[in-house]
Amino acid sequence: MSKASTKTRNGERPRPGAAENTGFVTPQRRGLMLVLSSPSGAGKTSISRMLLERDPFLQMSVSATTRAKRPGEVPGVDYHFTDATEFNLMINRQEFLEYAKVFDNYYGTPRAPVDRALAEGRDVLFDIDWQGTQQLADRARDDLVTVFILPPSTRELEVRLRKRAQDSTEEVARRMAKAADELSHWPEYQYVLINESLEETVRKIEAILLAERLRRERQMGLHEFVKALREGQ
């Protein structure tokens, strides 16, 4: 198999950081949690879709929510749709990494699938607000990479919301009023990007991902690997 190949002989992609048969047991990378936050309409959903299409090591965290399903959404793929009673039971069972109330509905991230993905060296993408990001930081700061997406202008934000044609005029107005509060939390994020061009914004996030994946702290077994090198193994 050529070293340039990104697939094994059976057609499956290797785990990130997987070793070739060189005699050394090379470090395996622990996965990370990539958080994208922004006011509604700033473009994070489109950004997320492009990242997922391009990156085989990135998977979307599927949130549970009490809001109604929108046209075109698929249960279990876009969201786990549930009612308030079941959502509260999940909170009581401590099954969420984070949860929050947004626009009269609850959203939460189930813990088990995320923990499993990180341990297997896969990265998980989160489309959550600042409240959820704070909770993730409290519970798993070392695994977290946070990016806040800004719109080019307030007018452009409103134009994008109206173009979506998913919300009523009253809902658009409420989201615009909420945007000022959401924007005030940008300093809490590690990276802040202005989404003037979708393609350029995605390229910047890909660069962030590459750098964060190479961080020393994410390389499991690195200490043992370096020790073996020093001992001439």
C-alpha positions in Angstrom: 0.0 0.0 0.0 1.4 3.4 -0.9 2.2 5.7 2.0 0.1 8.4 0.3 -3.0 6.2 0.5 -5.7 7.2 3.0 -7.4 3.8 3.0 -6.5 0.3 4.2 -6.7 -2.7 1.8 -10.3 -3.4 2.8 -11.3 0.2 1.9 -11.8 1.4 5.4 -10.1 4.6 6.6 -7.5 4.2 9.3 -8.0 5.6 12.8 -6.4 9.0 13.1 -2.9 8.6 14.4 -2.8 4.9 13.6 0.6 3.3 13.3 2.2 1.6 10.3 4.0 -1.7 10.9 7.4 -0.2 11.7 8.1 -2.0 14.9 7.2 1.0 17.0 3.8 1.4 18.8 3.2 5.0 17.8 0.9 7.3 19.9 -2.8 7.2 19.2 -4.6 10.5 19.1 -7.5 11.2 21.5 -10.5 12.8 19.8 -11.5 16.4 20.4 -14.8 18.3 20.7 -15.2 21.1 18.2 -17.8 23.6 19.2 -19.3 26.1 16.7 -21.5 28.8 18.2 -23.1 31.9 16.7 -26.3 33.9 16.6 -29.0 32.2 14.5 -28.4 33.0 10.8 -24.6 33.5 11.0 -23.9 30.4 9.0 -22.8 27.7 11.4 -25.2 25.1 10.0 -23.8 25.5 6.5 -20.3 25.5 7.9 -21.0 22.3 9.8 -22.3 20.6 6.7 -19.3 21.5 4.7 -16.8 20.3 7.4 -18.6 17.0 7.7 -18.6 16.4 4.0 -14.8 17.1 3.7 -13.5 15.4 6.9 -13.9 11.7 7.4 -12.7 11.9 11.0 -15.3 14.4 12.1 -18.8 13.4 13.1 -21.8 15.4 14.3 -23.1 15.3 17.8 -26.8 14.6 17.6 -28.6 16.6 20.2 -31.9 15.8 21.9 -34.5 18.6 21.8 -38.0 19.3 22.8 -38.7 21.6 19.8 -40.9 20.5 16.9 -39.3 18.9 13.8 -38.7 21.3 10.9 -39.4 20.4 7.3 -36.7 18.1 5.9 -35.2 17.2 9.3 -34.7 13.5 10.1 -35.2 12.1 13.6 -32.0 10.6 14.9 -29.9 12.3 12.3 -30.6 16.0 12.8 -32.0 15.7 16.3 -33.4 13.2 18.8 -36.9 14.7 19.1 -38.4 14.2 22.5 -40.9 15.7 24.9 -40.3 17.8 28.0 -41.0 14.9 30.3 -38.5 12.5 28.8 -35.9 15.3 28.5 -36.2 16.0 32.3 -35.8 12.3 33.0 -32.6 12.3 31.0 -31.4 15.3 33.1 -32.2 13.4 36.3 -30.3 10.3 35.0 -27.3 12.6 34.2 -27.3 11.5 30.6 -26.3 14.9 29.2 -22.9 16.5 28.8 -24.7 19.8 28.5 -28.2 21.1 28.1 -29.9 24.5 27.8 -33.2 26.2 27.2 -33.2 28.2 24.0 -36.3 30.0 22.6 -38.7 28.1 24.9 -37.2 24.7 24.0 -34.6 22.5 25.5 -31.5 21.1 23.8 -29.0 18.6 25.2 -26.0 16.5 24.2 -26.1 12.8 25.2 -22.9 11.8 27.0 -22.3 8.2 26.0 -21.8 8.5 22.2 -19.4 11.4 22.7 -17.3 9.7 25.3 -17.1 6.6 23.0 -16.0 8.7 19.9 -13.3 10.5 21.8 -11.8 7.3 23.2 -11.7 5.9 19.7 -9.8 8.9 18.3 -12.7 10.5 16.5 -13.7 14.1 16.6 -17.2 15.4 17.5 -18.7 18.6 16.1 -21.1 20.5 18.3 -23.6 23.2 17.1 -24.5 24.7 20.5 -24.9 28.0 22.1 -22.8 29.8 24.8 -24.6 28.2 27.7 -23.9 24.7 26.4 -20.3 25.6 25.7 -19.8 26.8 29.3 -21.1 23.5 30.6 -18.8 21.5 28.3 -15.9 23.6 29.5 -16.7 22.8 33.1 -16.9 19.0 32.3 -14.3 18.5 29.6 -12.1 21.5 29.1 -9.1 19.6 27.9 -11.0 18.0 25.0 -12.6 21.2 23.9 -11.9 23.5 20.9 -14.3 26.4 20.7 -15.1 28.7 17.7 -17.5 31.6 17.6 -18.9 32.7 14.2 -19.7 36.4 13.7 -21.9 37.7 10.9 -20.4 40.5 8.7 -23.1 42.9 9.9 -26.4 43.0 11.7 -28.3 43.7 8.5 -26.7 40.7 6.8 -27.7 38.6 9.8 -31.4 39.6 9.4 -31.2 39.0 5.6 -30.0 35.5 6.1 -32.7 34.7 8.7 -35.4 35.9 6.3 -33.9 33.9 3.4 -34.1 30.7 5.4 -38.0 31.0 5.3 -38.2 28.7 8.3 -39.5 31.1 10.8 -42.3 33.6 11.0 -41.8 37.4 11.0 -42.3 37.4 14.8 -39.7 34.6 15.2 -37.1 36.4 13.1 -37.6 39.6 15.2 -37.2 37.6 18.4 -34.0 35.9 17.1 -32.6 39.3 16.1 -33.3 40.7 19.6 -31.6 37.7 21.1 -28.6 38.1 18.9 -27.2 41.0 20.9 -27.0 38.9 24.0 -25.4 36.0 22.1 -22.8 38.2 20.5 -21.7 39.5 23.9 -20.2 36.0 24.7 -17.6 36.0 21.9 -14.7 36.6 24.3 -15.3 33.3 26.0 -14.2 31.4 22.8 -10.7 30.3 21.8 -11.2 31.3 18.2 -13.5 34.0 16.6 -14.2 34.2 12.9 -16.2 36.6 10.8 -18.2 34.6 8.2 -18.0 36.8 5.1 -17.2 33.9 2.8 -18.5 30.4 3.6 -15.6 28.7 1.8 -12.9 30.9 3.5 -14.5 30.3 6.9 -14.5 26.6 6.4 -10.8 26.6 5.3 -9.9 28.5 8.5 -11.7 26.0 10.7 -10.0 23.2 8.9 -6.7 24.9 9.8 -7.7 25.1 13.4 -8.7 21.5 13.4 -5.3 20.4 11.9 -3.4 22.4 14.6 -5.5 21.2 17.5 -5.2 17.6 16.4 -1.4 17.9 16.6 -1.3 19.2 20.1 1.0 17.3 22.4 -1.7 16.8 25.0 -3.9 14.8 22.6 -1.2 12.2 21.7 -1.9 9.2 24.0 1.2 7.1 24.6 3.6 9.8 23.5 5.7 9.6 26.7 6.2 5.9 26.2 7.0 6.4 22.5 9.7 9.0 23.2 11.1 6.8 26.0 11.5 3.9 23.5 13.2 6.1 21.0 15.7 7.4 23.7 16.4 3.8 24.7 17.2 2.9 21.1 14.3 0.5 20.6 
